[in-house]
Amino acid sequence: MTREDVMRTANRGRLIFFGLLAVVLLLEILFSDLGSLARLEIVAAELGLTPETERSRLWTLISFGSMGALGSLLCVVALLSSRLVARVGLPLAVLGVTAYGLYQVFSATTQLASEWRLPIAFVGCVYVAIGLVTWWIGRGILEEKS
């Protein structure tokens, strides 16, 4: 197998990863975060928050999730055409996903009702891990043809 074949295979894997990451983040925004905004009072009561606090928490999550999704889409563009886009896309994706996770952990430990702390903190830790994996997978985009 030649170096070009190995790079083509690696890029295909990166393309799948960043495409799936963008889809997951967009679905999270649409169905979880925006969906919770649609029934704000009910969700806030379940989480032990005021509607204003929950609204603020959701908009923060939407912002970080959007940042991660945009960065992931830019990485897809970088893999398909211009590698220079990865210089913006990869850090944006990593920062968005990691910040999303860290904010989930922060809000779980400081704001949410006790029965929601562990599950939401766990979800946050998963997103932080995904942020680390995103950097690890994406750095190859920067190293190849910068």
Secondary structure, DSSP 8 states (H G I E B T S, - for coil): --HHHHHHHHHHHHHHHHHHHHHHHHHIIIIIIHHHHHTHHHHHHHHT--HHHHHHHHHHHHHHHHHHHHHHHHHHHHHHS-GGGHHHHHHHHHHHHHHHHHHHHHHHHHTS-HHHHHHHHHHHHHHHHHHHHHHHHHHHHHHH--
